[in-house]
Amino acid sequence: MEFDFAIIGAGSAGCVLANRLSADGRYSVAVVEAGGRDSSPWIHVPVGYFKTMGNPKTDWCFKTEPDAGLNGRSINYPRGKVLGGSSSINGLLYVRGQPQDFDGWRQMGNQGWGWDDVLPYFKRSEKWEANGSALRGADGPLSVSSKSITREVVDKWLEAAVNAGYPETPDYNAEDQEGVSYFQFTARNGRRCSSAVAYLRPAEKRSNLTVLTNTAVTGLTFEGSRVTGLTAKQGDKDVTITARREVILSAGALASPQLLMVAGIGDGDALRTHGIQVRKELKGVGQNLQDHLQARPVYKCNVATINTEIGSLFKQALIGLQYAATRTGAMTMAASLGTGFLKTRPDLETPDIQFHIQPWSADKPADGPHKFSAFTASVLQLRPESVGHIALKSADMRDAPAIHPNYLATKTDCDTLVEGIRVARRIARTAPLNTIVTAEHGPGDRIGDDDYDGLLNWARDTSTTIYHPTGTCKMGQDEMAVVDERLRVRGIDGLRVADASIMPVITSGNTNAPTIMIGEKASDMILEDARG
């Protein structure tokens, strides 16, 4: 099989590239996805993430290596294994990040990646339900909605946060992120709007686009220092795809660096230990892993939450009937309803913590909610200093990589997460939220506000990823950079990376929206270079 462009991975960025490159009409495009089609109904029901995360049909079900920052725990690390990638199993939450994030990328030498540069691509991607403006897009393929449902506990949390001195924001995706509000989310008419729904589905009818599912890439093919295509497995069948112009790697922050290393691009000493011929020494491949770690304070309350709303088969049936008849109700709920981008210190220029307010609670979501009524005030540090890495376990792409997150490895990270827990407590003790909170389930009253070590140890014992791995093929000019500002792999012709792995520094918030933006911007650069 021979095409002009071969895209590896039909995830958040890969689906964007498949659409935009094939829309040009002059080029043939293949998108190669290791997972299957997004045919499960649970993918398209917003609340279906409860059924798709942890399901080996739709989730790669990665696990981290034991992590010292989590007191030696290994944690689940979900990644989408289906068309749409993680945008098909995520919590639907839409957050661009702060303008300062992207200006910081530009200041690191990545020309064309400042806020003014990327804003047009955010706008081009989105169909914001409140219509377009100087800052929001109205005509894009990705439907972005404001709250579809409300809950009393979330309303009271937002009001209490304001009463505690934190601002309210009408749009955290504008140029000032700070404040509390309901989340914006990627949904359309009560159904998930993944990148596959938004970008790939409309493009599949084009004769110049070929979508290959259940096709696992095993390596790259070369002529000298130029990538000419890829090898893959479809079941027991070996497949070779030739790319006349470029291969674009959009397999995500875990698989993109893994494939580069398997192909001989990475730290030479590490590659040789697995018997891999070194084609290009790039020490940064797999390094610079950044993620958001969430601590999850839980508060029991005396009003109804999802915990009790789905407490019987009869109640679940009513919720299902409401959704089937009207596409409304609890089944349209994103993973979190309320959010807050707040500062732990008044001298900070921008928020350094983010809340995810969930009108339910669980020890582990896969185990189902608690039997008592409660809500979760999940809090994370927006810009962690701690950096981990991805390493090979073998030279075979079928073997999952070793994931070393290296959480809570610096004092700033520890201080910020502990202060975030204290902010959660401060808001819970403020009216009107304090009128419905009956007890703190976790961390619990046994750990006082002044007990820094106790709060930190509770966080180490219970915190988990909020599913934002980034940075492992970082863009930049320094010796650890993997791609340049046009996302070309350094020292290799015919190969780019375009996904969350190219972020030099993680964005301030949920990462799906900026990953889609990366796909949009990459498509323009690829077409510009193709046209000469």
C-alpha positions as CSV (number, residue, x, y, z in Angstrom):
1,M,0.0,0.0,0.0
2,E,1.3,3.4,-1.0
3,F,0.1,6.8,0.1
4,D,1.4,10.4,0.2
5,F,0.9,10.6,4.0
6,A,0.7,7.9,6.6
7,I,-0.6,8.9,10.0
8,I,0.1,6.5,12.9
9,G,-2.7,6.7,15.5
10,A,-6.3,7.9,15.1
11,G,-6.4,9.7,18.4
12,S,-7.2,13.3,19.3
13,A,-4.6,14.7,16.9
14,G,-4.5,11.9,14.4
15,C,-8.1,12.3,13.5
16,V,-7.6,16.0,12.9
17,L,-4.7,15.3,10.6
18,A,-6.7,12.7,8.7
19,N,-9.4,15.2,8.0
20,R,-7.3,18.2,7.2
21,L,-4.8,16.5,5.0
22,S,-7.4,14.6,3.0
23,A,-9.6,17.7,2.6
24,D,-6.9,19.3,0.5
25,G,-7.8,16.8,-2.2
26,R,-4.3,16.5,-3.7
27,Y,-2.9,13.9,-1.5
28,S,-3.7,10.3,-0.5
29,V,-3.8,9.7,3.2
30,A,-3.8,6.6,5.4
31,V,-4.5,6.6,9.1
32,V,-3.3,3.5,10.9
33,E,-5.0,2.7,14.2
34,A,-4.0,-0.3,16.5
35,G,-7.4,-0.3,18.2
36,G,-10.9,-1.0,16.7
37,R,-13.7,1.1,15.5
38,D,-15.6,3.3,18.0
39,S,-18.8,1.2,17.6
40,S,-19.5,0.5,21.3
41,P,-22.5,2.5,22.4
42,W,-20.8,3.3,25.7
43,I,-18.2,5.4,23.8
44,H,-20.9,7.8,22.6
45,V,-23.0,8.1,25.8
46,P,-21.2,10.8,27.8
47,V,-21.2,8.9,31.1
48,G,-19.9,5.8,29.3
49,Y,-16.3,6.4,30.5
50,F,-17.3,4.3,33.5
51,K,-17.6,1.4,31.0
52,T,-14.7,2.1,28.7
53,M,-11.9,3.0,31.0
54,G,-10.4,-0.3,32.3
55,N,-12.1,-2.2,29.5
56,P,-9.4,-3.9,27.4
57,K,-11.5,-3.6,24.3
58,T,-11.3,0.2,24.4
59,D,-8.4,1.0,26.8
60,W,-4.8,-0.2,26.6
61,C,-5.0,-0.6,30.4
62,F,-1.4,0.5,31.1
63,K,0.0,0.5,34.6
64,T,2.9,2.6,35.9
65,E,6.0,1.2,37.5
66,P,6.0,1.5,41.3
67,D,6.5,5.2,42.0
68,A,8.4,6.5,45.0
69,G,6.2,9.7,45.0
70,L,3.1,7.5,45.6
71,N,4.7,5.5,48.4
72,G,5.7,2.8,46.0
73,R,2.3,2.3,44.4
74,S,1.7,1.3,40.8
75,I,-1.4,2.9,39.4
76,N,-3.7,2.4,36.3
77,Y,-2.8,4.6,33.3
78,P,-5.7,4.5,30.9
79,R,-5.2,5.3,27.2
80,G,-7.7,5.0,24.4
81,K,-7.6,1.9,22.2
82,V,-10.1,2.9,19.6
83,L,-10.8,5.4,16.8
84,G,-10.7,8.8,18.6
85,G,-8.0,7.5,21.0
86,S,-8.4,8.9,24.5
87,S,-10.9,11.4,23.3
88,S,-13.3,8.5,23.0
89,I,-12.9,7.4,26.6
90,N,-12.0,10.6,28.5
91,G,-14.2,12.7,30.7
92,L,-15.2,15.1,27.9
93,L,-13.7,18.1,29.7
94,Y,-12.6,21.0,27.4
95,V,-9.8,23.2,28.7
96,R,-7.4,25.2,26.4
97,G,-4.9,26.2,29.1
98,Q,-3.5,29.6,30.0
99,P,-2.2,32.0,27.3
100,Q,1.0,32.1,29.3
101,D,1.5,28.4,28.7
102,F,1.9,28.9,25.0
103,D,3.8,32.2,25.3
104,G,6.2,30.1,27.4
105,W,6.6,27.6,24.6
106,R,7.5,30.4,22.3
107,Q,9.9,31.9,24.7
108,M,11.7,28.5,24.8
109,G,12.5,29.1,21.1
110,N,9.5,27.5,19.5
111,Q,8.5,30.1,17.0
112,G,4.8,30.1,16.0
113,W,3.6,28.5,19.2
114,G,2.7,31.6,21.3
115,W,-0.9,32.3,22.4
116,D,-1.6,34.7,19.4
117,D,-0.3,31.9,17.1
118,V,-2.3,29.0,18.5
119,L,-5.6,30.9,19.2
120,P,-6.7,30.8,15.6
121,Y,-6.4,27.0,15.7
122,F,-8.4,26.6,18.8
123,K,-11.1,28.8,17.2
124,R,-10.9,26.8,13.9
125,S,-11.4,23.5,15.8
126,E,-14.4,24.5,17.9
127,K,-18.1,24.9,17.5
128,W,-18.8,26.8,20.8
129,E,-22.5,26.7,21.6
130,A,-22.5,30.3,22.8
131,N,-21.5,31.3,19.3
132,G,-18.2,32.8,18.0
133,S,-16.3,35.8,19.2
134,A,-12.8,37.2,19.1
135,L,-11.8,34.4,21.4
136,R,-14.2,31.5,20.6
137,G,-15.0,29.6,17.4
138,A,-18.5,28.9,16.1
139,D,-17.9,27.0,12.9
140,G,-15.5,24.2,13.8
141,P,-16.1,20.5,13.8
142,L,-15.7,20.0,17.5
143,S,-18.8,20.7,19.5
144,V,-18.1,22.4,22.8
145,S,-21.1,22.8,25.2
146,S,-21.6,24.5,28.5
147,K,-23.4,22.7,31.4
148,S,-26.0,20.2,30.4
149,I,-27.1,19.4,33.9
150,T,-26.7,20.9,37.3
151,R,-26.5,19.4,40.8
152,E,-27.1,21.0,44.1
153,V,-23.8,20.0,45.6
154,V,-22.0,21.6,42.6
155,D,-24.0,24.8,42.9
156,K,-23.3,25.1,46.6
157,W,-19.5,24.4,46.0
158,L,-19.3,27.2,43.4
159,E,-21.2,29.6,45.7
160,A,-19.0,28.7,48.7
161,A,-15.8,29.2,46.7
162,V,-16.9,32.7,45.8
163,N,-17.8,33.3,49.4
164,A,-14.4,32.1,50.4
165,G,-12.9,34.8,48.3
166,Y,-12.3,33.1,44.9
167,P,-13.6,34.7,41.8
168,E,-16.3,33.4,39.4
169,T,-15.4,33.2,35.7
170,P,-17.8,33.4,32.8
171,D,-15.3,31.6,30.5
172,Y,-12.1,30.0,31.7
173,N,-11.2,29.4,28.1
174,A,-10.9,33.1,27.4
175,E,-7.7,34.9,28.2
176,D,-8.1,35.0,32.0
177,Q,-8.5,31.4,33.3
178,E,-8.8,32.2,37.0
179,G,-12.1,31.5,38.7
180,V,-14.8,28.9,39.4
181,S,-17.6,27.7,37.0
182,Y,-19.2,24.7,35.5
183,F,-17.0,22.8,33.1
184,Q,-17.3,23.1,29.3
185,F,-17.3,19.7,27.6
186,T,-17.1,18.1,24.2
187,A,-20.7,16.9,23.5
188,R,-23.3,17.3,20.8
189,N,-27.0,16.7,21.4
190,G,-26.4,14.5,24.4
191,R,-23.6,12.5,22.8
192,R,-19.9,12.5,23.1
193,C,-18.1,14.5,20.4
194,S,-14.7,12.7,20.1
195,S,-12.1,13.6,17.6
196,A,-13.3,10.6,15.6
197,V,-16.9,11.9,15.6
198,A,-15.9,15.5,14.9
199,Y,-13.1,15.0,12.3
200,L,-12.8,11.4,11.1
201,R,-16.4,10.5,10.5
202,P,-17.0,13.3,8.0
203,A,-13.7,12.6,6.2
204,E,-14.2,8.8,5.8
205,K,-16.3,9.2,2.7
206,R,-13.4,10.8,0.8
207,S,-11.8,8.4,-1.8
208,N,-8.3,9.7,-0.9
209,L,-8.6,8.7,2.8
210,T,-8.0,5.1,4.0
211,V,-8.7,4.2,7.6
212,L,-7.0,1.0,8.9
213,T,-8.2,-0.3,12.3
214,N,-6.8,-3.2,14.3
215,T,-3.5,-2.5,12.6
216,A,-0.7,-2.4,15.0
217,V,2.5,-0.6,13.8
218,T,5.6,-2.6,14.5
219,G,8.3,-0.4,13.0
220,L,9.4,2.3,10.6
221,T,11.1,1.7,7.2
222,F,14.1,3.8,6.1
223,E,16.2,4.8,3.2
224,G,19.3,6.2,4.8
225,S,18.1,8.9,7.2
226,R,14.7,9.2,5.6
227,V,11.6,7.4,6.8
228,T,9.8,5.9,3.9
229,G,6.9,4.2,5.6
230,L,5.9,1.7,8.3
231,T,5.4,-2.0,9.0
232,A,2.4,-3.3,10.8
233,K,0.4,-6.3,11.9
234,Q,-3.2,-7.0,11.0
235,G,-3.9,-10.0,13.1
236,D,-1.3,-12.5,11.7
237,K,-0.9,-10.6,8.5
238,D,2.2,-8.5,7.9
239,V,1.5,-5.1,6.3
240,T,3.9,-2.6,4.8
241,I,2.8,1.0,4.0
242,T,4.9,3.3,1.9
243,A,4.6,7.1,2.5
244,R,5.8,9.1,-0.5
245,R,5.9,12.3,1.5
246,E,5.8,11.9,5.2
247,V,4.9,9.6,8.1
248,I,3.2,11.5,11.0
249,L,3.5,9.9,14.4
250,S,0.3,10.6,16.4
251,A,0.2,7.6,18.7
252,G,0.3,9.6,22.0
253,A,2.7,10.4,24.8
254,L,3.4,6.7,25.5
255,A,3.4,5.0,22.1
256,S,5.0,7.8,20.0
257,P,8.3,7.7,22.0
258,Q,8.1,3.9,22.2
259,L,7.9,3.5,18.4
260,L,10.7,6.0,17.9
261,M,12.9,4.0,20.2
262,V,12.0,0.7,18.6
263,A,12.9,2.2,15.3
264,G,16.3,3.2,16.6
265,I,15.8,6.8,17.5
266,G,16.6,7.7,21.1
267,D,19.3,7.3,23.7
268,G,21.9,5.0,22.1
269,D,23.0,3.3,25.3
270,A,19.4,2.4,26.2
271,L,18.6,1.2,22.7
272,R,21.6,-1.1,22.5
273,T,20.6,-2.8,25.7
274,H,17.6,-4.1,23.8
275,G,19.6,-5.0,20.7
276,I,18.3,-2.1,18.7
277,Q,20.4,-0.6,15.9
278,V,20.9,3.2,16.6
279,R,19.8,5.2,13.7
280,K,19.7,8.6,15.4
281,E,21.0,9.6,18.8
282,L,18.2,11.7,20.4
283,K,18.5,11.4,24.2
284,G,15.2,13.2,24.8
285,V,13.0,10.5,23.3
286,G,10.8,9.2,26.2
287,Q,12.1,11.8,28.6
288,N,10.2,14.9,30.0
289,L,7.1,12.9,30.9
290,Q,4.7,15.3,32.6
291,D,1.3,14.6,34.0
292,H,-1.3,16.0,36.4
293,L,-1.7,14.1,39.7
294,Q,-5.0,14.5,41.5
295,A,-5.7,14.3,45.2
296,R,-9.3,13.4,45.8
297,P,-10.9,14.8,49.0
298,V,-14.4,13.3,49.5
299,Y,-17.2,14.9,51.5
300,K,-20.3,13.1,52.8
301,C,-23.4,15.3,52.5
302,N,-27.1,15.3,53.3
303,V,-28.4,16.0,49.8
304,A,-28.8,13.6,46.9
305,T,-25.7,12.8,44.7
306,I,-25.1,10.4,41.9
307,N,-24.2,7.8,44.6
308,T,-27.8,7.7,45.8
309,E,-29.4,8.6,42.5
310,I,-28.3,5.3,41.0
311,G,-28.7,3.3,44.1
312,S,-31.3,0.8,42.7
313,L,-32.0,-0.9,39.4
314,F,-35.3,1.0,39.3
315,K,-33.5,4.4,39.5
316,Q,-31.0,3.3,36.9
317,A,-33.8,2.2,34.6
318,L,-35.5,5.6,34.9
319,I,-32.2,7.4,34.1
320,G,-31.8,5.1,31.1
321,L,-35.3,5.8,29.8
322,Q,-34.9,9.5,30.2
323,Y,-31.7,9.4,28.1
324,A,-33.2,7.2,25.5
325,A,-36.3,9.4,25.1
326,T,-34.8,12.9,25.4
327,R,-30.9,12.6,25.4
328,T,-31.0,14.5,28.8
329,G,-30.3,13.6,32.4
330,A,-27.6,12.0,34.4
331,M,-26.3,10.0,31.4
332,T,-25.2,13.2,29.7
333,M,-22.9,14.1,32.6
334,A,-19.2,14.6,32.0
335,A,-16.7,13.2,34.4
336,S,-16.8,16.4,36.5
337,L,-19.3,19.2,36.5
338,G,-17.7,22.0,38.4
339,T,-14.2,23.4,38.1
340,G,-12.0,26.0,39.6
341,F,-8.7,27.4,38.5
342,L,-7.3,29.0,41.7
343,K,-4.1,30.4,43.2
344,T,-2.6,28.9,46.4
345,R,-0.8,32.2,46.9
346,P,-1.9,35.7,46.1
347,D,1.4,36.7,44.6
348,L,1.1,34.2,41.7
349,E,0.5,35.6,38.3
350,T,-1.8,32.8,37.2
351,P,-3.7,29.9,38.9
352,D,-1.5,27.0,40.0
353,I,-4.3,24.5,41.0
354,Q,-7.4,23.1,39.4
355,F,-10.5,21.5,40.9
356,H,-12.7,18.9,39.4
357,I,-16.0,18.8,41.3
358,Q,-17.8,15.5,40.9
359,P,-21.3,14.9,42.4
360,W,-20.3,11.3,43.2
361,S,-17.5,9.6,45.0
362,A,-15.7,6.2,44.9
363,D,-12.6,4.6,46.2
364,K,-12.0,3.3,42.7
365,P,-14.4,4.4,39.9
366,A,-14.3,0.9,38.5
367,D,-15.7,-0.5,41.8
368,G,-18.7,1.8,41.6
369,P,-19.7,4.7,43.8
370,H,-19.9,4.7,47.6
371,K,-23.2,3.6,49.2
372,F,-23.5,7.0,51.0
373,S,-24.2,10.4,49.5
374,A,-21.0,12.3,48.8
375,F,-19.1,14.4,46.4
376,T,-15.4,14.6,45.4
377,A,-13.4,17.8,45.3
378,S,-10.5,16.6,43.2
379,V,-7.5,19.0,43.1
380,L,-4.3,19.0,41.1
381,Q,-1.2,21.1,40.5
382,L,-1.4,22.7,37.1
383,R,2.3,23.0,36.3
384,P,4.2,20.3,38.2
385,E,8.0,20.5,38.3
386,S,8.4,16.7,38.6
387,V,9.3,15.0,35.4
388,G,9.3,11.3,34.6
389,H,10.2,9.1,31.6
390,I,9.1,6.3,29.4
391,A,11.5,3.3,28.8
392,L,11.4,0.2,26.7
393,K,10.9,-3.2,28.2
394,S,11.8,-4.8,25.0
395,A,12.3,-4.1,21.3
396,D,8.8,-5.4,20.5
397,M,6.0,-2.8,20.2
398,R,3.6,-5.4,21.6
399,D,5.2,-5.1,25.0
400,A,3.9,-2.1,27.0
401,P,6.6,0.5,27.9
402,A,7.8,1.1,31.4
403,I,6.0,4.2,32.7
404,H,7.9,6.1,35.4
405,P,5.8,9.2,36.3
406,N,8.1,10.4,39.2
407,Y,5.2,12.2,40.9
408,L,5.8,14.6,43.9
409,A,9.5,14.6,43.4
410,T,10.1,18.3,44.3
411,K,9.2,20.4,47.3
412,T,7.1,22.8,45.2
413,D,5.0,20.0,44.0
414,C,4.4,18.6,47.5
415,D,3.7,22.1,48.9
416,T,1.2,22.9,46.1
417,L,-0.8,19.7,46.4
418,V,-1.0,20.0,50.2
419,E,-2.1,23.6,49.9
420,G,-4.7,22.5,47.3
421,I,-6.1,20.0,49.9
422,R,-6.3,22.8,52.4
423,V,-8.2,25.0,49.9
424,A,-10.7,22.2,49.4
425,R,-11.2,22.1,53.1
426,R,-11.6,25.9,53.4
427,I,-14.3,25.9,50.7
428,A,-16.1,22.9,52.3
429,R,-16.3,24.9,55.6
430,T,-17.8,27.9,53.9
431,A,-21.5,28.7,53.5
432,P,-23.6,27.4,51.9
433,L,-21.6,24.3,51.3
434,N,-21.1,23.8,55.0
435,T,-24.8,23.4,55.5
436,I,-24.9,20.1,53.5
437,V,-21.5,18.6,54.3
438,T,-21.8,16.2,57.2
439,A,-18.2,14.7,57.3
440,E,-14.9,14.6,55.5
441,H,-14.5,11.1,54.3
442,G,-11.0,11.7,53.1
443,P,-8.5,12.7,54.2
444,G,-10.6,12.8,57.4
445,D,-10.6,14.7,60.6
446,R,-7.8,12.6,62.0
447,I,-5.4,14.7,59.8
448,G,-5.4,18.3,60.8
449,D,-4.9,21.3,58.5
450,D,-1.5,21.9,60.1
451,D,-0.3,18.3,59.7
452,Y,1.7,18.8,56.6
453,D,3.3,15.4,56.7
454,G,-0.1,13.7,57.3
455,L,-1.8,15.5,54.4
456,L,1.2,14.8,52.1
457,N,1.3,11.1,53.1
458,W,-2.5,10.8,52.5
459,A,-2.0,12.3,49.0
460,R,0.9,9.8,48.3
461,D,-1.3,6.9,49.4
462,T,-4.4,7.8,47.5
463,S,-3.7,10.2,44.6
464,T,-3.9,9.1,41.0
465,T,-3.4,10.4,37.5
466,I,-6.1,12.5,35.9
467,Y,-4.9,11.1,32.5
468,H,-2.8,13.9,31.0
469,P,0.6,12.3,30.0
470,T,2.5,14.8,27.8
471,G,6.0,15.9,26.8
472,T,7.9,12.7,25.9
473,C,8.9,13.9,22.3
474,K,9.3,17.5,23.3
475,M,9.5,20.4,20.9
476,G,12.5,22.7,21.4
477,Q,16.0,23.8,20.6
478,D,18.0,22.2,23.4
479,E,19.8,18.9,23.4
480,M,16.8,17.0,24.8
481,A,14.4,18.3,22.1
482,V,13.0,15.5,19.8
483,V,11.2,17.7,17.3
484,D,11.7,21.3,16.0
485,E,9.0,24.0,15.9
486,R,7.6,22.4,12.7
487,L,7.3,19.1,14.6
488,R,10.0,17.4,12.4
489,V,12.0,14.8,14.1
490,R,15.5,16.1,14.5
491,G,18.0,14.6,12.0
492,I,15.4,12.4,10.3
493,D,13.7,13.3,7.1
494,G,10.1,12.4,6.3
495,L,9.0,12.0,9.9
496,R,7.0,14.3,12.3
497,V,5.4,13.9,15.6
498,A,2.0,15.6,16.2
499,D,0.3,14.7,19.5
500,A,0.5,15.6,23.2
501,S,4.1,14.2,23.4
502,I,5.5,17.4,21.7
503,M,4.4,19.7,24.5
504,P,7.7,21.1,26.0
505,V,5.7,22.0,29.2
506,I,2.3,20.6,30.1
507,T,-0.6,23.0,29.7
508,S,-2.6,24.3,32.6
509,G,-5.5,22.0,32.6
510,N,-7.0,19.1,30.7
511,T,-5.0,18.3,27.7
512,N,-7.4,17.1,25.0
513,A,-8.2,20.6,23.6
514,P,-4.6,21.6,23.1
515,T,-3.8,18.2,21.6
516,I,-6.5,18.8,19.0
517,M,-5.1,22.3,18.4
518,I,-1.7,20.6,17.8
519,G,-3.3,18.5,15.1
520,E,-4.8,21.5,13.5
521,K,-1.6,23.5,13.4
522,A,0.5,20.5,12.3
523,S,-1.8,19.9,9.3
524,D,-1.2,23.5,8.1
525,M,2.6,23.1,8.4
526,I,2.6,19.7,6.6
527,L,0.5,21.0,3.7
528,E,2.7,24.2,3.5
529,D,5.8,22.0,3.2
530,A,4.2,19.7,0.7
531,R,3.3,22.5,-1.6
532,G,6.8,23.9,-1.4
